[in-house]
Amino acid sequence: MLISSPVKCGRSTKPSWLRVRLPSGEESGRVADLLRGHDLHSVCVKARCPNRGECWQRGTATFLIMGDICTRNCRFCAVRSGEPLPLDQKEAQRLAAAVKDMGLRHVVVTSVTRDDLEDGGASCYAQVILLLHERCPPCTVEVLIPDFGGGVQALEMVLEARPHILSHNLETVPRLYGKVRPGASYERSLGILKGAKGYSGRILVKSGLMLGLGETAQEVESVMSALREVGCDIVTLGQYLQPSKKHLPVVRYLEPGEFETFKRKGMGMGFQHIEAGPLVRSSYHAENVLWKG
C-alpha cells in the first residue's frame, strides 16, 4: 500500500470525511472571548485547525506563546513567518489566569519557532509550566516544543519544569524534510525525543506526522519504528491539508481505513497511545492518554 501518488489533489477535491463544521455554540464563543480577553494566541486559530469547533465545544484550547510570527518558513504551516516582536513578559501570567478561568483539566502549550532567542524560548516554556503547576495544580500540562536549534540545555530547562507530556513533531519522513521543513533536521528532532525520554521516564514523550505529502507506507512505518526505538510513548497521525495556494499541495488524501491500519501496526510496536485519522492534529484528544481507563 503506497501513500504516494503522482496525482496532485486540488483544494476543491477534498473527500466527504474532511468536511467539518465551523466553531459555533455558547461554549466555543466563551473560549474565544476568554482568549481575546486575556490577549492570548491560540494555535487552534493560527494554524486553522479543523477540530477547533469540537475542541471549543468541550471548553479546551491549545495556547500559542511567544507571539504569532515564526522565524522559520515551513511550507506546510499556516502560521505567518517573519521578524517576531519582543517577548511579552506578562504572557505566562495571563495564560495561567485564562486556564484557571476556563477550568481546564489539561492544557497544551506550543509556540512559534524563535531562532532569534538564545535559548530558543525554552525559558518561556519553563515559566509557563511552573506557573500552571502553581496556580492550576489539578491541571495536567502538555508542551509541544520546537527544536531549540538542538540545544541540550534548552531542552533540559523545559524538562526540569516537569510537564506531564513533552511533545515534538517529526511532521514528515526523512526524505521529504528538505521540501517540507527547511531549517529543520530529522536527526535533530529525533534526538530531542530521545533526550526527553532519557531525562525522565516519568514524562510521556509524544510526536506526530502529517500524511499525504508524498511519503510511502513503508517510510511511515519506518519512522514509527524509529520513534519507538527512542522511547516515544504517543503518536498522532493526521491528513495534511493545504492552508493556501502558497503552501505545499496535497499529494493524496488518505482514506480513514488507512489511518486505522497505521494505528493497528503502531500499537503492535508498543506505543501507549495513538490518535490516527484524517482530522487528527497534535493536540486532538491530547488528554486521553493521561485519563483513559
N, C-alpha and C positions, 0 to 999 in steps of 0.2 A: 504494500500500500504506500503510494507516494503522497507527500504533502506538497510537492511542487507540481506546477503545471505551466506549459508555455502560454496558456490563455490568460490574459490580464482581465480582471473584473472591473467594470465601471462602477462608479459610486451609485448609479441608479439601478444596479442589478443585485442589490442585497436580497438574500433569501428571506422568507417569511419569519424564520426563527430569530432574525436580528432586529425585528421591529419592536420598539419599546415605547412606553408612554412617557410623556414629559412629566416632570415633577408637578404634583398638584396636591391639594388637600391641606387641612389645617396644620398637621404636624410638619410637613415639608415647608410650609410657609413660616412656621415658628422657627425652624432651623435656619432658614435663610435670613430671617430677621435678627436672630442671635449672632450670626456671622457678621452681618453688617453692623450691628450694634457694638460688637467688640472689635470692629475694624480688623477682621481676620480673613485670610485667604483660604479657600477650600479647593483641594485638588479635584473634588467632585465636579466643580465648575470649570476650573482652569484646564483640566485635561479632558473635559467633555465626556465624563464617564457615563456609559449607557445605563448604569444601575442607580444613578443618583435619586431617581424618583422612588424606587423601592427602599433604598437606604434611608432617605429623609423621612419616609413614612414611618420607619422604625425608630426615628429620632437619633440616627447615627450619622457621622460625617468624618472625613479624613482631612486633617488640617495641613496646610502648606505653610511652612515657616521660611524666614529669611527672604521675604519678598516674593514676587511672581515673575522675575526676569532671570533666566538661566544663562550661565556663561558658556554653555555648550549649545550645539545646534543639531541634536539628534533628528534624523529625518522621519521619525515616526511620531514625534511628540508634539502635542498642540500647545504646550506652554511656550510663551514667547522667549526669544533669546536676545541677548544684547548686553549692555553695561548695566549691572544691577545698582540699586540705590544703597546707601549706607544702611547698616543693620539698625533695626528698631529695638532699642534697649528695653522697652516695656512689653514687647510682644509675648514673652513667656508668661508674664503675669496675666495678660488679657486672655491668653489661651487657657490657662488653668481656671480662670473665672468662668469662661464660656463652658468648659467641660463640666464644671460644678453646676452651672445654671441649667445645662441640658440634662443633667442627671445620668450621664453616660456610665455604663459599666465597663466598656472597653473603648479605648481611643487609639487611633492610628495617626501618627505624626510623620510627615515626609517633608521634602524640601526641593527647591531648585538646586542645581549644582552650583557651588560658589567657588570656582577655581581662583577667584581674586583674594580669598581669605587664606591666611597662613595655615590654619587647621582645617580648611575646607568647610567650616561651620560646625565642627564636632562639639565645640564648647556650647553652642546654641542648643544642640540636641540634648547635651548633658543637663543644661539648666532647665529645659522643659521637662525632662523625665523626673528630675529631682523635685521640681515644684509640683508635678502631678502626684508623685508619691506622698508629698507633704500635705497638699490641700485636698486631694481627692483619693484618699487611701483605699476605698473599695474598688477603684477603677484599675483595670489591668491596662498596661501600656505597650503598644507596638510601635516600633520606629522602622520606617522604610528609608534607608540611608543611601546617599550617593557613594562614590568610591573614595572620596577624600584624597584623590591622587595617589592612592595606595599607601597613605601614611599609617604606619602601625600605631603610633602614639595617638593619632586622632581616633582610630577605631577603639583603642583601649579606653579613651576618655568617655566614649559613649557607653561602652560595656560596664565601666565602673559605676555608672549611674543606675544600673540594673533594670533595663527594660525587660518585660516578660518575653517579648518576641523581637528578635533582630532580623530585619528583612533587607535583602539587597537583590535586585532583579538582574539576572543574566540577560533577559529580554529576548535573545535570539541565539542561534547556533554559531560556533566559531567562524565558519566560512562566510557568514554574512555581516560580521562585525564592521568591516571597513565601510560598507554601504549603509548600514543601519545605525551604527553607534560610533561615528568618527570622534576620536578623542578618548574613547574608552578602550579597554582591553579585556578580552575574555579571561585570560590567565589572571589578571589583576583582580577581577571581580570574583572569580572562583576562590582566589586566595583570601579575600575578605571573609567569605563564608567559612572557609576552613579555619581562619584565625579566630572568628567569633565562636565557633564550636569548641575550639581548643582552649579558649579563655575560660569558659564556664559551661559545663554540660547541663547546668540548670536553665540556661537561657535557650529558648527554642529558636532555631535558625530556619529562615524561610527564603525562598526565591521564586521567581516567576518567569514565564516565557510567553511571548506573543507568537501565534501561529498564523500562517497564511502569507508569509513573506518570501516563500520560495524554498523553505527547508524541506528535507525529506523525513519520513517517519524514522528511518534509521538514525538520522542526526539528532532528532528529538530524544529518542530513547538513549542515545549515547550521552547526551547532556544530562538527562535524568540520572543515569548511572554515575556520572561524574559527581553530581550533586550528592548522591548517597555516599560516595566514597569520602567526601569531605565532611560528612556528618549532617547534611541538611535534613531537617525534620519535616518541612512543609513545602509544598509546591502548588503554584497556581498556573493554570494553562487556559489561555483565552484567545479569541479571534482578534487579529489586528484589524482595525477599522481606520481607513484613511481620513484624517481630520480635515484636509483641504486638498486642493489640486496641487499645492506646492509640496505636499508630503509624498512619501513613497506610495505607489499604488498597491492595492491588494493583488497578490498573485492568484490566490484561490481562497474561496470560502469553504471551510471545513464543515462537514455535517455533524450534528450533535453526537451521532454514534461513534465518530472518530475520536472525539474527546473522551467518551466513555472507555474506549479501547486503551487510550493512553493512561487513563486513571487506573484501570484494572492492572495494567502492566506495572505502573508506578507503585501501586500498593503491594504488588508482588516483590518489588525491590526492597520494601521495608520502610517506606515513608509513613510517618504517623498520620498524616492528613493530606489529602489532595482535593483542591477545588478545580474542576475542569469543565468547561462548557463555552459556547460561543460568546456569551456576555460576561464571562468571569474576568475580573480585574484583580489587581494585587490585594485590595482591601475588601473584596467581596466576602461576606460571612467570615471576616477575619477573626471574630471571637470564637468561632465554633470549635477550634482545636483546643481551647482552654476550658470550654464549658461542656463539651459533648459528654454524654453519659452522666 
